[in-house]
Amino acid sequence: MSVKPIRLFGDPVLRTPAEPVRDFDAELRRLVKDLTETMLDAPGAGLAAPQIGVGLRVFTYHVDDHEPGHLINPSLDLSEDEDEDDEGCLSFPGLVYPVKRAWGVVAKGFNMHGDPVTIEGTELLARCIQHETDHLDGVLFIDRMDSGQRKAAMKAIREAEWWGDPVPRVRVSPHETGGQAL
C-alpha cells in the first residue's frame, strides 16, 4: 500500500469511462487501500480510481470525520431536491466552485470483498458520492457548472501553477482483451 500520484486535469484517463470490477481479489483490496491512503494524504473527501490512473469503477470517501469507506461498481438513486454548494477536486488543485447536485443519494454497489453495500447520504456525503461516481463515468465537476462558471474555471486552470505539467502516458494492454479478464 502506498500513496499514489493524483492525475491532474488534462490527463486522458480522467475522461475515460472506467470498467466494472469483475474480480474481487487481493489486487482490488490493494487498490482500495492505495486509494484510501492517497485520499487521506491529499487530504480529500473522496478519490476515484481513475484519478490514480486505474480505469476501474472504484472510489473511496471520507466525509464528516467518519471512518473512510469505499464503493465498487456504484449505481445511484438521486433525490429530486437539489443543493448548490462549493465543490473542489483533487485533480484540480486549489480550485473550488459552486456546483448543483442532488441533495440526497442512495448508492448501491459492493465492498472490496464482493459483499453488497448500500450507502445513504445527504448534503456533503451525497455530493461526494455523486462527484466520485462522475469520475468513474469520465465526467468532471467542471462539466456540471453553468457556462459562466466553467469559463471562469478554465481561466483559473490556465493560470494555475500545475497547468501544463507533463501528462503521464496511459499504457494500453496489447492483448485482445485489453488487459481485462473474460
N, C-alpha and C positions, 0 to 999 in steps of 0.2 A: 504494500500500500504506500502511496506517495502522492504528494501534491503535484498536479499536472499543470502545464501552461494552459491558460484560457485563450481560446481563439477569439480574435477581435473582428469587428465588422469589416467586411471586405473578403473574409475567408469564405470560399465557396461551400465549405461544409455546413455553414450556418444557414444556407439557403436550400440545402438538400434534405428532402423528407427522409426521416430515419426509418429503418426497417424494424418490424416487430421482433421482439425477443422470442426465440424458439427453444433455446437451451438454457435451463436454469441450473447452471453448473458452477464450479469453483471460479471460472473466469468471470462470470457475471457477478458473483459475490465480491470479487476483487475490484471490478469496475464500480460497484456501488460504494465500496469503501474508499476508493480513489476519488470518486465524485464528492463524497461527504467530506473527506479531508480537504480537498481543494476548495469546496464551498465555504467551509468554516475558516480556512486560512485567508480567503479573499478579503474580508468576510462578505457573504451574500446571503439572501433569504432563500435562494434556490439555484440549482445548476443542472442543466440538461447535458446528456452525454455528447451531443454534437458540439457543445462548447469546449470540450476537450478533445475533439476530433474523432469521436466514436459515433458512427451512424446507427445507433440502436435506440429504441423507444424506452429510455430510462431517464428519470430525473430524481434529484434529491431536493429536500426542502428543510428549512429551519426557521420557523416563524414564532414570534412571541415567546421566546425562551423555553419552548417545549423541546423535547428530545428531537434530534434530527430524524427525518423519515425519508422514505423513497417510494416511488411508484413506477411500475413497469407495465408497458402496453396500456396506458390510460385511455379511458373513454369518459367523457364529461357530460353531465346534465346540468345546464346553467339555469339560474333563476331569471325571471323576466325583469326583475328590478335591476337597475344599473347604478353604478357608482363611478365617479371620476375622481382620480387621486393621482398624486405623483408616483412615477414609476421609473426605475433605472434598470440597468442590465450590466452584468459583469463583462459582456462583450462590447460595451460602450462605456469605458471607464470615465467616471466623473459626470456623466450626463443624466439628468433627471427631467422628465416632462410629464404633464398630466395626460393620462390615458383613461378612456372609458372602458369599463369591463362589467361583466355581470357581478352583482353584489354577492351572490351565493353560488356554491357549486357542490355537486355530489360527483366525486371521481371514483371510478371503479377500475381496478387493474389487479396487479399481483405484486407480492413481495419477492425478494431475491431467492426465496426457496420455492416459488411457484404457487404459494397459497393465495387465494383470493383476498383482496383488500378493498374496503370502501372508506373513503375519506370525505367527510362533510365539513364544509367551512364557509365562512363569510368574510367579508372585508379583505384584510391583508392575506389570509390563507387562501381565500378564493382567488384573489389577484395573482398570487404566486403560482398556484396550480395552473391557472389559465396561461400565464406567461411562459411557464416551462413546457406545457403541452404545445403551445405555439412553436417553441423551438424545435420540437420533435416533428412538426409539420413544415419546417423551413420558413416559418413566419416570425418576423422580428417585431419588437414593440413599436418601432417607428412606422410599421405598416398599419398600426391601429390608430395613429394620430390623424387629426384633420390636416388638410393641405398646408395651412399656415404654420402649424406646429412642426410638421415634417420638414418644411423649408428651413425653419429656424434650427431644427436639429441637424440637418445636413450641413448647414453653415458652421455650426459648432463642431461637428465631426471633422470637417476640413481644417478647422483651426486647432484641433486637439493635438497635443504633442505626440500621441500614439498613432495618429493617422499617417499612413504611408509606410508603416513598418512592413518589412517583407512578409508576405503571406506564406504560411507553411504549405509545402506541397502536399496535396492529398494523393495518397497512393491507392490505386485500384488493383484489385486482385486480377491476375492474368487468367485465372481459371474460369471455365464455363459458368460456374455458379456464382461468380463474383465474390467468392470468399464466404458465401452463405451455405449453411448446412441444408440438405434437402429434406 
